[in-house]
């Protein structure tokens, strides 16, 4: 059996109980060594075999899994954050299905959730933004034209960018060209929930300068939008004058 496990965004105690149990019971763990907090491997039992996927190809990863399956061993494929976001698990699952291997997925706390916690912010605020766009800038791996930053920026929604820290000059230009003002609030969150977490607040126009000043070149999320301001309306959910299925409005 193969378990895809979301390791969470960094802090070892942010892994789910189910994910921790899979790690504890694993005979083989293939982990994303460039991103996963290695303290999580301390949960593994003595004798567990570890493989760093940062140094492996897809074919090598599948090869390790095939060998483990042949021996009847339990494998954990440990991905950073939540494996459904930029985890490249689709191609792995496709190969496992082709081979007839059973697998399951344990979700994890994504770094975009960890970033909101670090910012002490809510992405969805009444009269500010009710939409969160999770995306990345086009780099060595392209994105569809309809999902370019310029196209997505036209919505003016809250935006969270993965894998884009090394492209900030272009990111700023595309966001402004798409519709954000250069002075729109932004923030760079480096290694959310890790011990060396860093939050750098800035604007769309000063993203590159802010990253350079703080020595941030990777392992960071870019957040953009007016959700970073302090002005927003009260929600109806807890308004005494608003009736719900569970509470009648007071007169």
Buried (B, 14 or more C-beta within 10 A) or exposed (E): BBBBBBBBBBBBEBBBEBBBBBBEBBBBBBBBBEBBBEEBBEBBEEEBBBBBBEEBEEEEBBEBBBEBBEEEBBBBBBBBBBBBBBBEBEEBBEBBEEEEBEBEBBBBBBBBBBBBBBBEBBBBBEEBBEEBBBBBBBEEEEBEEEEBBBBBBEEBBBBBBBBBBBBBEBBBBBBBEBBBEEEBBBBBBBBBBBEEBBBBBBBBBBBBBBBEEBEBEEBBBBBBBBBBEEEBEEEEEEEEEEEEEEEEEEE
